[in-house]
Amino acid sequence: MNLGVSLLEINANLSFVAADGQVYYAYDLEEWPFQGKTIYEVIRIMEGKPLFMEEHLERLKQSGLSLGMPAEGIETAVAEDMKQVVAHCDIKDNNLKIVAGYLESGAFSYVVFPVKSFYPPESYYENGVKTVLMQVERENPNAKVINAELSAKVDRMRETSEIFEGLLVDSEGRVTEGSRSNVFFVKGDRLLTPKSSHVLLGITRQKLLLVIQDLKVDFEEAEIKADELQNYDACFITGTSIGLLPVARIDEVIIASSSNPLLKSLQEGYDKIVKTSLEKIDWE
């Protein structure tokens, strides 16, 4: 079956990128000829160090294996290229994107490049953000596969409106996740999130579960109906660049998330995990 060549645009926002163990000037490597589906990860560099790198690269490998790609061992090679890009670009706080897949030759390949990164200002955490529901169902929720059409649609909404994120709704009318985030809901002293079988298991989500255990929060994976969102006391989304970000509005439903005491406790716990993780990394 001919899947066709899909040129990946390498939209690097800094001067260097890497591919298959080789560092290039960004202007020398603006495209990469992948064929068919590609998998990816976005890792935040904070204080010059990769946040939760091992977890992200393990998920990259598992995404590849789930699609039949020869991704075993990719973590070591990608980690070294990440280190080279961070050093060459002197990155302190920026995201790195890793994309992997097949070339037309049949070889398995990957690229690592810095991407334009948006980190929400403090006002977003103080007031919450606006979101909309989108009728979208991922083919393979547990594999991080590029969906260029969905990403472009959400990017256009961000540029032309006050909408920050789209929350996906499946054919059964259930909220599953954000276009690039996981979503959680608070009802009283209980925390709920869509079932793990329906979503991409985000690294921030994974770390938040540790906070939930530590704080002994009443937590449940549940079916979140799109027509019942007015019944929740708070909502927030999680992701690499945003941490735990309150949601103030879903379509026409207004939610007082940013002042919710349970969410504030979870944010504090997550910030401690981030600090501890960075302190353990030595990239000298």
C-alpha positions, -999 to +999 in steps of 0.1 A: +000+000+000+014+034-010+009+058+019+025+087+001+052+111+011+042+137+037+068+164+040+071+175+076+077+212+079+103+218+105+092+251+119+122+256+142+121+289+162+159+287+170+190+281+150+197+243+153+178+211+147+188+174+148+179+143+127+190+108+132+221+117+152+232+147+131+229+184+141+220+208+113+215+246+110+177+251+109+179+268+076+195+237+061+168+214+073+133+229+068+115+197+058+118+159+064+102+134+040+081+111+063+057+086+047+024+078+063+016+082+100+041+099+123+043+099+161+055+128+182+063+142+216+067+178+229+091+182+258+095+214+277+130+226+285+130+245+318+161+261+333+180+244+305+167+209+315+141+186+300+110+182+321+099+146+326+121+135+296+122+098+305+084+096+306+080+114+273+105+093+255+090+061+269+056+072+256+072+080+222+085+045+220+052+029+231+033+050+205+057+037+178+054+001+190+016+003+190+017+012+153+042-015+144+072+008+142+107-004+152+109+021+180+127+000+206+158+019+218+147+052+203+149+069+237+187+069+240+193+083+205+166+110+208+179+120+243+214+126+229+200+147+200+179+167+225+210+174+245+229+186+214+200+209+203+197+224+238+235+230+239+238+244+204+208+267+208+216+275+245+180+268+254+168+279+289+130+278+285+115+265+252+098+234+239+114+207+218+094+186+194+103+151+184+087+135+153+094+099+142+081+077+114+091+060+082+109+076+052+101+067+016+131+043+017+114+023+045+139+035+071+127+045+105+137+081+112+133+109+137+139+147+140+143+169+170+137+207+168+128+237+190+093+251+184+077+283+192+063+279+227+035+296+245+034+295+282+001+310+297+006+343+316-004+345+353-037+360+343-048+328+327-044+309+360-061+337+379-091+339+356-093+307+337-095+301+299-123+297+274-128+264+256-153+249+231-166+215+224-155+198+192-170+166+177-138+148+171-129+111+179-093+099+177-086+067+158-061+055+184-064+076+216-034+060+234-009+067+206+004+102+201-001+105+163+000+139+145-034+152+135-024+183+115-060+192+106-071+193+142-040+212+154-044+238+127-081+243+135-074+249+172-044+272+163-068+293+141-093+296+170-065+308+193-054+334+168-089+347+159-108+344+191-104+341+229-108+303+227-077+286+242-085+249+237-110+226+220-125+198+242-132+166+221-165+149+222-170+113+209-199+097+191-215+088+224-216+124+235-187+120+260-160+146+266-127+127+262-098+152+262-085+184+248-069+187+214-035+189+231-044+184+268-062+161+293-092+174+311-104+171+347-136+180+365-144+188+402-177+180+418-177+188+455-146+172+470-144+146+441-121+148+411-132+131+379-116+126+345-125+107+313-116+070+312-080+063+303-090+040+275-106+070+257-076+094+259-040+100+253-023+094+287-005+127+291+027+130+312+013+159+332-018+138+338+005+109+350+023+132+374-010+147+387-022+112+396+008+111+421-004+144+436-039+130+439-026+099+457-005+120+480-034+143+490-058+113+492-083+130+469-115+111+460-107+104+424-126+085+396-123+078+359-158+084+347-180+092+316-183+129+313-214+138+293-211+169+272-247+179+281-241+178+318-211+201+322-231+227+342-232+202+370-195+205+378-179+230+402-145+233+384-127+222+353-091+223+343-068+211+315-033+197+318-003+196+295+034+201+289+033+239+285+004+247+307+007+225+338-027+227+355-048+254+338-083+264+350-111+265+326-136+294+330-159+286+301-169+256+280-191+269+251-218+288+270-212+270+304-194+293+329-174+275+356-157+292+386-126+270+383-097+293+392-110+299+428-117+262+435-097+251+467-092+215+454-077+228+422-054+252+441-041+223+462-035+202+431-016+230+415+007+234+445+014+197+446+022+195+409+046+225+412+065+206+438+069+176+415+082+198+387+108+214+410+119+180+423+122+166+388+144+194+376+167+192+406+175+156+397+187+163+362+224+169+355+231+178+319+265+194+325 
